[in-house]
Amino acid sequence: MNSVERIFAEGNTVRRGVEPEVVRIRLPKERTERQKQVTRKVSRQKKMINFFLICAAAVLLVALCVAMLGIAGENNGLKREINVLEAQVSELKAQNDSRQYDLNSAVDLNYVVQVATTELGMVRSTSGQIRTYDSSESEYVQQVAEIPTN
């Protein structure tokens, strides 16, 4: 029997002479054993799919963590290498400054002037011999004509 007949009377009192209304309510069909097996099988399949999705997400998460740790380790190695190179640059700059000082101190300008004036016969220039000119270019200048005397 798929439905049950129930009789309902409308209102809060039953009136005489009024025929009660008949309402039919459908009851759910009783499932067969085969339908129950199919439902269980589908449920198991859904659970397996969910399990594999969770496993795949966990594997992906672990792979991303390993990759991140590798990148962080590489970053630390590069920072150490930068520190070593900066120390080398600092040491080379100190050596360069020291050698530049040695070169500058090795040249005695008074000795150069003495040799130029006594041995080579050169004379120091006077203020009237020096001429200056303005140029918009700051590069190499080649003389193509005589310098004016005025």
C-alpha positions, 0 to 999 in steps of 0.5 A: 500500500503506497498511500494512507488515507486520513480524514481531517476536519477543518477548524477546531470543532467538528461540525455536524452535517459537514463531510470531512475532507479526505487527504491522501498522504504518500508514504516513501517506497520501501527500498529493495536490497539491490537499491541499498547495495547501489546506494552503499556502492555510490557512497563508497565511491564518493568516499574513495574520491574524497580520500584520493583528493585529500591525499593529492592535496596533502602530497601537493602541500608537502611538495610545496613545503619542500620547494619552499625550504629549498628556496630558503636554503638557496637564499641563505647560501646566496646571502653568505656568498654576498657577504664574502664578496663584500668583504673581498671588495672592501679588502681590495679597496683598502689595498687599492687606496694603499697602493695609490698612496704609495704611488703618490708619495713615490713621485716627489714634485719638487724633484720633478721641477728641479730636474725639469729646470736644471737638466732639461732647461725648462722654465716655469710659466708666468701668468701672461703665458697662460690663456684660457677659453670656454668650451661647451664640450668637455671632451678631447680638444684638437688644435686646428689653428694658431692661438690668437695673441690678443 
